[in-house]
């Protein structure tokens, strides 16, 4: 039977069809790569051995030791916790070894970074980079990319790959969702040449692109053919900045900005369900943001990004989920703060804030639905 002909709808149906197939005999595919990228959002502190520590732990054992989040955090992490629970039940993933966990959160340096090794076979490892989490520190670092590279997480990603992959007789896959996809590419481009030669493929799931100076770099050109980029129809994050590599557009069962979540993507067999191009929503937001970025000097971008997050601070926003119950008082304070900005910057910030408010409310609704 050809499983590529089976319409499996989403990742969870995929797990039912493929979860019993040994990954050694049925090699990693793009859907597996997304699963590992999404699992990197799980906070494995005190469960998975850290960088520099010996040993490893199976995915199934890590799932048994993991304690689900409570309170506001549970709204963001519930979807990843469900994925961890389900993959731990599958023979395909249960005995895979996890190691080299790292997690950095530094508000002062505006850095949010995390990564983990998933040992697929004796000589094959998937390095997964966490994407943007629910914190404003993570989001701010994404926006900092508009006017500077490297940002701290990109520097950490290269250092992480060099430290954990140097001198080993291994082949590697690198991957990540959202900012994690950007970090996977950046680390694959700028890691040591011997390590770059051992990389089989890099998977970027709706991660932002790079400045033109990066994509024109010789190291980027060397590895470009091994980069596989996937974006949903309503992509926003994945359309930012430059993508010289080709990208594939995936059908999603979610609406607008919620399509950014890879767990909403449609699956057919061992691949995603593809469509021809991004939709009008993606094009509209992309035109607004890219149009401004193309016209603005780096210093102007920096001023706008700082203004955006200063306004969010006035509104008491420390976490994306804070938007769901923002008070009238705080909204008024943010509007007053934004009124002092030039019209074009004010319009962009209004679009972004409305998008965040819409997303946070939908995340809560989806969490309630289970």
ZIHUZI-V218854 format. One record per pair of residues at least 24 apart in sequence whose C-alpha atoms are under 7 Angstrom apart, sorted by the first residue. I is the first residue (numbers start at 1). J is the second residue. Records with the same first field share a line. If there is no record, write none. Layout:
I: J + J
This chain:
3: 269
4: 268 + 269 + 270
5: 269
6: 268 + 269
7: 267 + 268 + 269
8: 267 + 268 + 269
9: 266 + 267 + 268
10: 265 + 266 + 267
11: 263 + 267
19: 90 + 91 + 92
20: 90 + 91 + 92
21: 92
22: 91 + 92
23: 92
24: 121
29: 270
30: 271
31: 270 + 271
33: 175 + 203
36: 128
37: 128 + 129 + 130 + 175 + 176 + 177
38: 80 + 177
39: 80 + 84
40: 115 + 116 + 128 + 129 + 130
41: 80 + 130
42: 80
48: 98 + 99 + 101
49: 99 + 100 + 101
50: 99 + 100 + 101 + 102
51: 100 + 101 + 102
56: 97 + 98 + 99
57: 97 + 98 + 99
58: 94 + 95 + 96 + 97 + 98
59: 88 + 93 + 94 + 95 + 96 + 97 + 98
60: 88 + 94 + 95
63: 88
75: 364 + 367
76: 134
96: 120
107: 137
110: 137 + 140 + 141
111: 137 + 138 + 141 + 152 + 153
112: 137 + 138 + 153
113: 153
123: 169 + 170 + 171
124: 170 + 171 + 172
125: 171 + 172 + 173
126: 172 + 173 + 174
127: 173 + 174 + 175
128: 174 + 175 + 176
129: 175 + 176 + 180 + 183 + 184
130: 176 + 177 + 180
131: 176 + 177 + 178 + 179 + 180
132: 178 + 179
134: 319 + 320
135: 318 + 319 + 320
136: 318 + 319 + 320
142: 179
143: 305
144: 305
146: 301
147: 298 + 301 + 302
154: 183 + 186 + 187
157: 183 + 187
158: 187 + 190 + 191
161: 187 + 191
162: 191 + 192
165: 195
166: 195
170: 198
171: 198 + 199 + 200
172: 198 + 199 + 200
173: 199 + 200 + 201 + 202
174: 201 + 202 + 203
175: 202 + 203 + 204
176: 203 + 204 + 205
177: 204 + 205 + 206 + 207
178: 205 + 206 + 207 + 208 + 237
179: 207 + 208
180: 207
181: 205 + 206 + 207
182: 207 + 208 + 209
189: 219 + 220 + 223
190: 219
200: 226
201: 226 + 227
202: 226 + 227 + 228
203: 227 + 228 + 229
204: 228 + 229 + 230
205: 229 + 230 + 231
206: 230 + 231 + 237 + 238 + 260
207: 237 + 238
208: 237 + 238 + 239 + 240 + 241
209: 238 + 240 + 241 + 242 + 243
210: 241 + 242 + 243
211: 241 + 242
212: 242
215: 244
232: 259 + 260 + 278
233: 277 + 278 + 279
234: 259 + 278 + 279 + 281 + 282
235: 260 + 278 + 282
236: 282 + 285 + 286
239: 286
240: 290
249: 274 + 275 + 276 + 277 + 278
250: 274 + 275
251: 275
256: 281
257: 359
258: 359
304: 345
308: 349
311: 337 + 338
320: 356 + 360
321: 360
323: 356 + 357 + 360
324: 357 + 360 + 361
